[in-house]
């Protein structure tokens, strides 16, 4: 058995973070890692502190109302994993880092803005065990935001 490569290692940690999610619809985890391979912060999707979750309520408004993924973010009670990790780290610890995301293979428009503003340089995503790794540079995100 060989040594696990860095991407797989940090994606495994992001998967573990996702296990803390109190979201009924999706369990997503994120890990921010500095250029030195040191963890700066972690996050998972879930409700803000002391706010009742959909899990506690026993239903998800978005599922109940058949709201398509990637739309109408204001109807969700949760903060995204990417946003939670950035909030935990703060901008000074995000600069030049890579964010590893487990649980989906795309980044929503809100999180793209957070990521660009935070100083993160690259994102590595994996939806599940059977999905390929997706790599997104923040420069590509910037170009996308500029073209809107």
Beta strands, then each sheet from edge to edge (+ up, - down):
strand 1: 29-33
strand 2: 39-44
strand 3: 46-47
strand 4: 78-79
strand 5: 98-102
strand 6: 122-126
strand 7: 134-137
sheet 1: 2+ 1- 5+ 6+ 7-
sheet 2: 3+ 4-
end
